[in-house]
Amino acid sequence: MPDVSVVIAAGGKGRRMGGGTPKQFLLLGGVPILARTIAAFHPLREIREIVLVVPAGCIPRARALVRRAGFTKVADVVEGGKNRQASVFNGLERCSSRTGVVLVHDAVRPLVGRRTIMSVIRAAGRYGAAVAGLPVKETIKTESGGRRGFYSRTLRREELWAVQTPQGFLFPLLREAHRRARSSGFLGTDDATLVERMGTPVRIVRGTEMNIKITTPYDRKLAEFLLGMPGRG
Amino acid sequence: MPDVSVVIAAGGKGRRMGGGTPKQFLLLGGVPILARTIAAFHPLREIREIVLVVPAGCIPRARALVRRAGFTKVADVVEGGKNRQASVFNGLERCSSRTGVVLVHDAVRPLVGRRTIMSVIRAAGRYGAAVAGLPVKETIKTESGGRRGFYSRTLRREELWAVQTPQGFLFPLLREAHRRARSSGFLGTDDATLVERMGTPVRIVRGTEMNIKITTPYDRKLAEFLLGMPGRG
């Protein structure tokens, strides 16, 4: 197994959630979301270091959380950029040069399971790039080519995947993809998009329905409920 | 307002749920899912009749449920076909010829809200075809054109909608769309797809996150949780 580093990106201020506390510090079952997310990765032997990326004003708070929980693998807490991609870039710049595979994970996906993490690590090592995802259950329509508010066509559901994090990559590949995107001014919705632009096919690994991204008060209530469920995967 | 008929399609046997009871008869907060679904539509003044479509063996059970709950607007309980589309077809054939707008709804979406139903009725009357849907939050990748298990491209999320039911249509339009699909052997994942094939643009109406389709034990537990939440929409 290669050395694995994890970049946990909590760059957003989470304004959709309302209130003054950035969403990654809100409590879930009495524990800050960010602490739960770190705890999902921390015990895995393959993982050598974790780099946290948080908004500038939250660095002391994040450091205190790490110290209190005894997360000894957290190598550093660095400042986020003006968008998610810039935040991940900052985290990558801080990773050890010995990193073989890097995982990128959303700070607000605390319910990720060990099996999903291990599958992404293995597939990233083997194929260069891998993401957790789920087959799309809903019928997806696109407005593309039509009027706004009306859709023009139904996509072939059996070919569609809803992509989550973690996303894993050979470290030099992702670093290069980020540098190229940055110099050309390209913004992607996730890290895999940047690698994809370089022509690298990305392996899809099956995640779980529980690995939700907490962005709204509804999501947070749902996560409280899911905490009590078995089968995190 | 035109006369509105509702076809509630419960044709599936729900094998994914396990156990012997078809999923639409499973209890949710002590009440059968199908009864909750009917109850979401029944009180609306605009709705004149409801046609239930269930597997052949379930007809007596569905009739008993309707009788016990006093759902006087249920005009008939008819037998489902060999797939969802064939079941809806059977329901449409039973609708009153006076129907102006017909809604099609999944029997296993009991948490649909009154506001969503009314919006679909209005938009269907105005534009001919309308579906409830939600903007897609996740990054969606497609395997199209690539190898199975690898994806080749990321779709433009801002153009994507995850489509739910109810779906509403001018009655003659949907009946014609079903007849054409049937005679040409075309199978769509939903009713709007059939109308879309005739070149009719379909209006999208914003639904709610609570309007989930209950197809797995996980969904059922989630629905039990959502029952206690406000803001059904």
Interface residues (C-beta under 8 A of the other chain):
Chain A: Y127 V131 G133 V136 K137 E138 T139 I140 K141 T142 E143 S144 G146 R147 G149 F150 Y151 S152 R153 T154 L155 R156 R157 E159 L160 W161 A162 V163 Q164 G188 T189 D190 A192 T193 E196 P201 V202 R203 I204 E209 K213 T215 Y218 K221 L222 F225 M229 G231
Chain B: Y127 V131 G133 V136 K137 E138 T139 I140 K141 T142 E143 S144 G146 R147 G149 F150 Y151 S152 R153 T154 L155 R156 R157 E159 L160 W161 A162 V163 Q164 G188 T189 D190 A192 T193 E196 P201 V202 R203 I204 E209 K213 T215 Y218 K221 L222 F225 M229 G231
